[in-house]
Amino acid sequence: MDGLSLISAGYVAYYLTYSNANDILTMSTNIFSGSVLLVLFINNYVMGKAGLYSDRRSKSLLNLYWSITKCISIDFTILMAGRFVLNLSEQYRIFFIYFYLLSLLILLLERSIIYFYASSMALNSFNLRKILVVGNMERGRLVTSMLEKQLSWGHEVIGRLAVNNQDMENGNTLGTIDQLPEILRKFTIDEVLFTLDGDRSVNLHPCLDICKKMGITARILPALWQPGQHIFSVEICQEVPFFIMQTVNFNATGLLYKRMLDLIGSTVGMIILVLIYPFVALSIKFNSSGTVFFKQKRIGKNGRLFNLYKFRTIYMDAEQQKHKLMEKNEMNGAMFKLQKDPRITKTGRWLRNLSIDEIPQFFNVLKGEMSLVGTRPPTVDEVAHYQPEHLKRICAKPGITGLWQVSGRNKIKDFEKIVELDCQYLDHWRFFDDIKLLFKTLWVVMQRKGAF
């Protein structure tokens, strides 16, 4: 409906602007179509971000009007910016003004009709969907409150059935779960919503069976769910339903975008690696004997073992010397860091200072072992000392950069704080967060902050 409203506004604006104009002042078809489509797609995104496609009812009509006005204003600010970039003639300005005002007017009218229908007419409809809630007082009230805010074509909670006699309350409690067959006969009910809390004394199968026999829809709130949790979902695999508990905020679409970004970034990184390799290799060889690349076993996603590549910044026997330096470890927890590490070569110091030593890791990203953005890949020794809650940081691909790296990694000495930052990244991940972190990383590298 929003899309049709904007298209209608575009055509009416075109008619009002050019109905009395001569052929010289008519608008290019490409510019007209491009303008309408641009507003159409931008508006869909902006209104989605503003919560105007949410499944909740608007708090008030005034709040709805204000949100729509902001969204339309953003749409046309971008459209006008495009006009200046393309250096379009002044004659189009009148069309854009008409288009803006009509879009705002028609959208406000359309959304007002829907608002009044959902808030009044739908609640008095003959086909109003009648819902019965079955469960204890706490979860029953929670679900009832949620349904009161739910946007729909019309529904009503007719009451609640308690789990037992002790859970009975005054008000809209119609009985207990044992009386379900009688309640379904007595009242008009379209759907039963079970909100049980995992009480094993309650056998749900007979209740579901009676709903099935009577042709009444049954909906179940999982007993595992607790208020405030957003990690559960249901998936169908070959017609078999599975209850999924997600531990991070990644989804299939997000992972696809993330992998595409990794492929583009790692390709650019490999080109840079080829260009700088001769100069870095000569510098490393001139300063110390040994290989140009440093290869080390690291732990990847969910315990996968892979070889991480860097330009060598330490002496060849550095790994054998590590145990002698453990008492000087500056980190608190299962991680080793030493700012003035005697194992680092002179060349290695400026390679680390400029973060050039990390560039070979683009090969790991290209192979799919790492990502551009993620958590720091731990060593095998570090993971051996992890507590169960620490293992969450390796439930996704490790990254060349991440939230810890741009937060001043040489200032954070507590491993628990690093785990907290990693979990924050995993729990609240968005694709655009990776873009932001990549730009922040470039800024940090240019300022030479946080490098060892």
C-alpha positions as CSV (number, residue, x, y, z in Angstrom):
1,M,0.0,0.0,0.0
2,D,2.9,2.4,0.8
3,G,4.4,1.6,-2.6
4,L,1.2,2.2,-4.5
5,S,0.7,5.4,-2.6
6,L,4.1,6.7,-3.7
7,I,3.6,5.7,-7.3
8,S,0.2,7.4,-7.3
9,A,1.8,10.6,-5.8
10,G,4.4,10.6,-8.5
11,Y,1.9,10.4,-11.4
12,V,-0.4,13.1,-9.8
13,A,2.7,15.3,-9.3
14,Y,3.7,14.8,-12.9
15,Y,0.2,15.8,-14.1
16,L,0.0,18.9,-11.9
17,T,3.4,20.1,-13.1
18,Y,3.2,19.4,-16.8
19,S,-0.5,19.3,-17.7
20,N,-0.5,22.9,-19.0
21,A,3.2,23.0,-20.1
22,N,4.5,22.9,-23.6
23,D,6.6,20.1,-25.1
24,I,9.8,21.8,-24.2
25,L,9.1,21.7,-20.5
26,T,8.0,18.0,-20.3
27,M,10.0,15.7,-18.1
28,S,12.2,13.0,-19.3
29,T,10.7,9.5,-18.8
30,N,13.9,8.2,-17.4
31,I,14.2,10.9,-14.8
32,F,10.5,10.5,-13.8
33,S,10.8,6.7,-13.5
34,G,14.2,7.0,-11.7
35,S,12.8,9.5,-9.2
36,V,9.8,7.5,-8.3
37,L,11.8,4.2,-8.0
38,L,14.5,5.9,-5.9
39,V,11.9,7.2,-3.5
40,L,10.1,3.9,-3.5
41,F,13.1,1.8,-2.5
42,I,14.6,4.3,0.0
43,N,11.2,4.7,1.7
44,N,10.8,1.0,2.1
45,Y,14.2,0.8,3.9
46,V,13.7,4.0,6.0
47,M,10.1,3.1,7.1
48,G,11.3,-0.3,8.0
49,K,14.1,1.2,10.2
50,A,11.5,3.5,11.8
51,G,9.4,0.5,12.9
52,L,6.5,1.3,10.6
53,Y,6.5,-2.3,9.3
54,S,6.5,-3.7,12.8
55,D,3.9,-6.1,14.1
56,R,3.0,-3.8,16.9
57,R,0.3,-1.2,16.9
58,S,1.4,2.5,16.8
59,K,1.3,4.2,20.2
60,S,-0.8,7.0,18.9
61,L,-1.9,8.6,15.7
62,L,0.3,11.6,16.4
63,N,3.3,9.4,16.8
64,L,2.5,7.7,13.5
65,Y,2.2,11.0,11.7
66,W,5.5,12.2,13.0
67,S,7.3,9.0,12.0
68,I,5.9,9.1,8.5
69,T,6.8,12.8,8.1
70,K,10.4,12.1,9.1
71,C,10.7,9.1,6.7
72,I,9.3,11.0,3.7
73,S,11.6,14.0,4.5
74,I,14.6,11.7,4.5
75,D,13.5,10.1,1.2
76,F,13.2,13.5,-0.6
77,T,16.4,14.9,1.0
78,I,18.2,12.0,-0.7
79,L,16.3,12.6,-4.0
80,M,17.2,16.3,-4.0
81,A,20.8,15.5,-3.3
82,G,20.7,13.3,-6.4
83,R,19.2,16.2,-8.4
84,F,22.2,18.4,-7.5
85,V,24.7,15.6,-8.2
86,L,23.2,15.0,-11.7
87,N,22.9,18.8,-12.2
88,L,19.2,18.6,-13.3
89,S,17.6,21.7,-14.6
90,E,15.5,24.0,-12.4
91,Q,12.2,23.0,-14.0
92,Y,12.2,19.7,-12.1
93,R,12.1,21.5,-8.8
94,I,8.4,22.1,-9.0
95,F,7.7,18.4,-9.7
96,F,9.8,17.4,-6.7
97,I,7.9,19.8,-4.4
98,Y,4.5,18.4,-5.6
99,F,5.9,14.9,-5.3
100,Y,7.0,15.4,-1.7
101,L,3.7,17.1,-0.6
102,L,1.5,14.5,-2.3
103,S,3.6,11.6,-1.0
104,L,3.3,12.8,2.5
105,L,-0.5,13.5,2.2
106,I,-1.4,10.2,0.5
107,L,0.7,8.2,2.9
108,L,-0.8,9.9,6.0
109,L,-4.3,9.3,4.6
110,E,-3.5,5.6,3.8
111,R,-1.9,4.9,7.2
112,S,-4.7,6.8,9.0
113,I,-7.3,4.5,7.4
114,I,-5.3,1.4,8.4
115,Y,-4.8,2.8,11.9
116,F,-8.5,3.5,12.5
117,Y,-9.5,0.1,11.1
118,A,-7.0,-1.8,13.3
119,S,-7.8,0.2,16.4
120,S,-11.6,0.3,16.1
121,M,-13.4,-1.4,13.2
122,A,-11.3,-4.6,13.4
123,L,-12.1,-5.0,17.1
124,N,-15.8,-5.1,16.4
125,S,-15.6,-7.3,13.3
126,F,-17.9,-10.4,13.0
127,N,-14.8,-12.5,12.1
128,L,-12.8,-11.2,15.1
129,R,-10.3,-14.0,16.0
130,K,-11.1,-15.3,19.5
131,I,-8.0,-16.5,21.4
132,L,-7.9,-18.6,24.6
133,V,-4.7,-18.4,26.7
134,V,-3.8,-21.5,28.8
135,G,-1.0,-21.2,31.3
136,N,0.1,-19.8,34.7
137,M,-0.6,-16.3,35.9
138,E,2.8,-14.8,35.1
139,R,3.2,-16.1,31.5
140,G,-0.5,-15.8,30.8
141,R,-0.5,-12.1,31.7
142,L,2.7,-11.6,29.7
143,V,1.2,-13.1,26.5
144,T,-2.1,-11.3,27.0
145,S,-0.3,-8.0,27.3
146,M,1.7,-8.8,24.2
147,L,-1.4,-9.6,22.2
148,E,-3.0,-6.3,23.2
149,K,-0.2,-4.5,21.4
150,Q,-0.2,-6.9,18.4
151,L,-1.2,-5.4,15.0
152,S,-3.7,-7.7,13.2
153,W,-6.9,-7.8,11.2
154,G,-8.8,-8.2,14.5
155,H,-8.3,-10.5,17.5
156,E,-9.4,-10.7,21.1
157,V,-8.2,-12.6,24.1
158,I,-11.4,-14.0,25.7
159,G,-9.8,-15.2,28.9
160,R,-7.3,-17.6,30.5
161,L,-7.3,-21.2,31.8
162,A,-5.2,-21.7,34.9
163,V,-2.8,-24.7,35.2
164,N,-4.3,-25.7,38.6
165,N,-6.7,-24.5,41.2
166,Q,-4.0,-22.7,43.1
167,D,-3.3,-20.6,40.1
168,M,-6.9,-19.4,39.8
169,E,-7.4,-15.6,40.0
170,N,-10.3,-13.2,39.9
171,G,-11.1,-11.5,36.6
172,N,-10.9,-13.3,33.2
173,T,-9.8,-16.7,34.4
174,L,-12.4,-19.1,33.0
175,G,-11.3,-22.3,34.7
176,T,-8.5,-24.7,34.7
177,I,-6.7,-26.7,32.0
178,D,-8.8,-29.8,32.9
179,Q,-11.9,-27.9,31.8
180,L,-10.6,-27.2,28.3
181,P,-13.0,-29.5,26.4
182,E,-16.0,-27.8,28.2
183,I,-14.7,-24.3,27.6
184,L,-14.1,-25.0,23.9
185,R,-17.8,-26.1,23.6
186,K,-19.1,-23.2,25.7
187,F,-17.3,-20.3,24.0
188,T,-16.5,-19.2,20.5
189,I,-12.8,-19.9,20.2
190,D,-10.6,-19.8,17.1
191,E,-7.2,-20.5,18.7
192,V,-5.7,-21.8,21.9
193,L,-2.4,-20.4,23.0
194,F,-0.5,-22.7,25.5
195,T,1.9,-20.8,27.7
196,L,3.0,-23.5,30.1
197,D,6.2,-23.0,32.1
198,G,7.6,-26.6,31.9
199,D,5.6,-28.1,34.7
200,R,6.0,-31.8,34.1
201,S,2.8,-32.6,36.0
202,V,0.8,-31.1,33.2
203,N,0.2,-33.4,30.2
204,L,-0.2,-31.3,27.1
205,H,-1.0,-34.1,24.7
206,P,-4.7,-34.6,25.6
207,C,-5.2,-30.8,25.2
208,L,-3.6,-30.8,21.8
209,D,-5.6,-33.8,20.8
210,I,-8.9,-32.2,21.7
211,C,-8.0,-29.1,19.7
212,K,-7.1,-31.2,16.7
213,K,-10.4,-33.1,16.9
214,M,-12.4,-29.9,17.2
215,G,-10.5,-28.2,14.4
216,I,-9.2,-25.4,16.6
217,T,-5.7,-24.0,16.0
218,A,-3.2,-24.6,18.8
219,R,-0.2,-22.4,19.4
220,I,2.6,-23.2,21.9
221,L,5.0,-20.9,23.7
222,P,8.1,-23.0,24.4
223,A,8.7,-23.6,28.1
224,L,12.4,-22.9,27.6
225,W,11.7,-19.3,26.6
226,Q,12.1,-16.6,29.2
227,P,11.1,-12.9,28.9
228,G,13.8,-10.8,27.2
229,Q,15.2,-13.7,25.2
230,H,15.4,-13.4,21.4
231,I,17.5,-16.5,20.5
232,F,14.8,-19.1,19.7
233,S,13.2,-19.9,16.3
234,V,11.5,-22.7,14.4
235,E,12.8,-24.2,11.2
236,I,11.2,-26.8,8.9
237,C,13.6,-29.4,7.4
238,Q,12.0,-31.9,5.1
239,E,8.6,-31.3,6.7
240,V,10.1,-31.9,10.2
241,P,10.0,-29.0,12.6
242,F,13.0,-28.1,14.7
243,F,13.3,-25.8,17.6
244,I,16.4,-23.7,17.1
245,M,18.4,-21.9,19.9
246,Q,20.7,-19.4,18.2
247,T,23.8,-18.4,20.1
248,V,24.9,-15.5,17.9
249,N,23.1,-13.0,15.7
250,F,24.2,-14.4,12.3
251,N,21.7,-15.6,9.7
252,A,22.0,-17.1,6.2
253,T,21.6,-13.8,4.4
254,G,24.0,-12.0,6.7
255,L,26.6,-14.7,6.2
256,L,26.3,-14.5,2.4
257,Y,26.9,-10.7,2.5
258,K,29.8,-11.2,4.9
259,R,31.4,-13.8,2.7
260,M,31.0,-11.5,-0.4
261,L,32.7,-8.7,1.5
262,D,35.5,-11.2,2.6
263,L,36.1,-12.2,-1.0
264,I,36.3,-8.6,-2.3
265,G,38.5,-7.5,0.6
266,S,40.8,-10.5,0.5
267,T,41.3,-10.1,-3.3
268,V,42.4,-6.5,-2.7
269,G,44.6,-7.7,0.1
270,M,46.3,-10.3,-2.0
271,I,47.1,-7.7,-4.6
272,I,48.7,-5.5,-1.9
273,L,50.6,-8.6,-0.6
274,V,52.0,-9.3,-4.1
275,L,53.1,-5.7,-4.5
276,I,54.8,-5.3,-1.1
277,Y,56.2,-8.8,-0.8
278,P,59.7,-8.1,-2.4
279,F,60.4,-5.2,-0.2
280,V,59.1,-6.8,3.0
281,A,60.9,-10.0,2.3
282,L,64.2,-8.3,1.7
283,S,63.9,-6.4,4.9
284,I,63.0,-9.5,6.9
285,K,65.9,-11.5,5.4
286,F,68.4,-8.6,5.9
287,N,67.5,-8.3,9.6
288,S,67.4,-12.0,10.6
289,S,67.8,-15.4,9.1
290,G,64.8,-17.6,8.5
291,T,61.6,-17.7,6.5
292,V,59.7,-14.7,5.3
293,F,56.3,-16.0,6.5
294,F,55.4,-17.1,10.0
295,K,53.0,-20.0,10.2
296,Q,51.2,-20.9,13.4
297,K,48.4,-23.3,14.3
298,R,45.3,-21.4,15.4
299,I,41.8,-22.3,16.5
300,G,39.0,-21.3,14.1
301,K,35.2,-21.6,14.1
302,N,34.0,-24.1,16.7
303,G,37.5,-25.6,17.2
304,R,38.6,-26.0,13.5
305,L,42.4,-26.0,13.3
306,F,44.1,-24.0,10.6
307,N,47.5,-22.4,9.8
308,L,47.5,-18.7,10.3
309,Y,50.0,-16.7,8.1
310,K,51.9,-13.5,9.0
311,F,55.0,-11.8,7.9
312,R,57.7,-13.1,10.4
313,T,58.4,-10.4,13.0
314,I,60.1,-12.6,15.6
315,Y,63.3,-14.7,15.6
316,M,63.0,-18.3,14.4
317,D,63.3,-19.8,17.9
318,A,60.7,-17.5,19.4
319,E,58.2,-20.2,20.1
320,Q,60.7,-22.2,22.1
321,Q,61.5,-19.0,24.2
322,K,57.8,-18.3,25.0
323,H,57.6,-20.4,28.1
324,K,60.5,-18.4,29.6
325,L,58.5,-15.2,29.2
326,M,55.2,-16.4,30.6
327,E,55.9,-14.9,34.0
328,K,56.2,-11.5,32.3
329,N,52.8,-11.8,30.6
330,E,50.9,-8.5,30.7
331,M,47.5,-10.1,30.1
332,N,45.2,-11.3,32.8
333,G,43.8,-14.6,31.7
334,A,44.2,-17.2,28.9
335,M,46.1,-15.0,26.5
336,F,49.8,-14.0,26.1
337,K,50.9,-10.4,25.2
338,L,54.2,-8.7,26.0
339,Q,54.7,-5.1,24.7
340,K,58.5,-5.1,24.9
341,D,58.9,-8.7,23.7
342,P,62.6,-9.5,23.2
343,R,61.8,-12.0,20.6
344,I,60.7,-9.3,18.1
345,T,63.2,-8.3,15.5
346,K,64.0,-4.7,14.5
347,T,62.2,-5.1,11.2
348,G,59.4,-6.9,13.1
349,R,58.7,-3.8,15.3
350,W,58.0,-1.5,12.4
351,L,56.0,-4.2,10.6
352,R,53.8,-4.5,13.6
353,N,53.7,-0.8,14.2
354,L,52.2,-0.4,10.7
355,S,50.2,-3.6,10.9
356,I,51.9,-4.8,7.7
357,D,52.6,-8.2,9.4
358,E,48.9,-8.9,9.3
359,I,48.5,-8.7,5.5
360,P,49.3,-12.4,4.7
361,Q,46.1,-13.2,6.7
362,F,44.1,-12.1,3.6
363,F,45.1,-15.5,2.2
364,N,43.3,-17.1,5.2
365,V,40.3,-15.0,4.5
366,L,40.3,-16.0,0.8
367,K,40.4,-19.7,1.8
368,G,37.4,-19.2,4.1
369,E,39.3,-20.0,7.3
370,M,39.0,-16.4,8.6
371,S,36.9,-13.3,7.9
372,L,37.9,-9.7,7.5
373,V,36.1,-8.8,10.8
374,G,35.6,-11.2,13.7
375,T,37.2,-12.3,16.9
376,R,41.0,-12.7,17.4
377,P,42.0,-16.3,16.4
378,P,43.5,-17.9,19.6
379,T,46.4,-20.3,19.8
380,V,46.0,-24.0,20.7
381,D,47.6,-23.3,24.1
382,E,45.2,-20.5,24.9
383,V,42.1,-22.5,24.1
384,A,43.3,-25.3,26.4
385,H,42.9,-22.9,29.3
386,Y,39.5,-21.6,28.3
387,Q,36.4,-21.9,30.6
388,P,33.2,-23.0,28.9
389,E,31.9,-19.4,28.7
390,H,35.2,-18.4,26.9
391,L,34.5,-20.8,24.0
392,K,31.7,-18.6,22.7
393,R,34.3,-16.3,21.1
394,I,35.3,-19.1,18.7
395,C,31.7,-20.0,17.6
396,A,32.2,-17.9,14.5
397,K,35.1,-17.3,12.0
398,P,38.0,-15.3,13.5
399,G,38.8,-12.0,11.9
400,I,41.8,-10.0,10.9
401,T,40.3,-7.1,12.8
402,G,37.4,-6.7,15.3
403,L,35.9,-4.8,18.1
404,W,38.9,-5.5,20.4
405,Q,41.4,-4.3,17.9
406,V,39.7,-0.9,17.3
407,S,39.1,-0.5,21.1
408,G,42.8,0.0,21.8
409,R,44.2,-3.5,22.1
410,N,47.4,-2.5,23.9
411,K,45.4,-0.8,26.6
412,I,43.1,-3.8,27.4
413,K,45.0,-6.2,29.7
414,D,42.0,-8.2,31.0
415,F,41.1,-11.3,29.0
416,E,37.6,-11.3,30.4
417,K,37.1,-7.8,28.9
418,I,38.3,-9.1,25.5
419,V,35.7,-12.0,25.8
420,E,33.1,-9.4,26.6
421,L,33.8,-7.3,23.5
422,D,33.9,-10.5,21.3
423,C,30.5,-11.6,22.7
424,Q,29.1,-8.1,22.2
425,Y,30.1,-8.3,18.5
426,L,28.6,-11.8,18.1
427,D,25.4,-11.0,19.9
428,H,24.6,-7.7,18.1
429,W,26.1,-8.3,14.7
430,R,24.9,-6.5,11.7
431,F,26.5,-6.4,8.2
432,F,27.0,-2.7,8.4
433,D,28.9,-3.1,11.7
434,D,31.6,-4.9,9.7
435,I,31.8,-2.0,7.3
436,K,32.1,0.5,10.2
437,L,34.8,-1.7,11.9
438,L,36.8,-1.9,8.7
439,F,36.8,1.9,8.4
440,K,37.7,2.3,12.1
441,T,40.6,-0.2,11.6
442,L,42.0,1.9,8.8
443,W,41.8,5.0,11.0
444,V,43.5,3.2,13.9
445,V,46.2,1.9,11.6
446,M,46.9,5.3,10.1
447,Q,47.2,6.7,13.7
448,R,49.3,3.8,14.7
449,K,47.1,3.1,17.7
450,G,47.0,-0.2,19.5
451,A,49.8,-1.9,17.6
452,F,52.6,-3.9,19.3
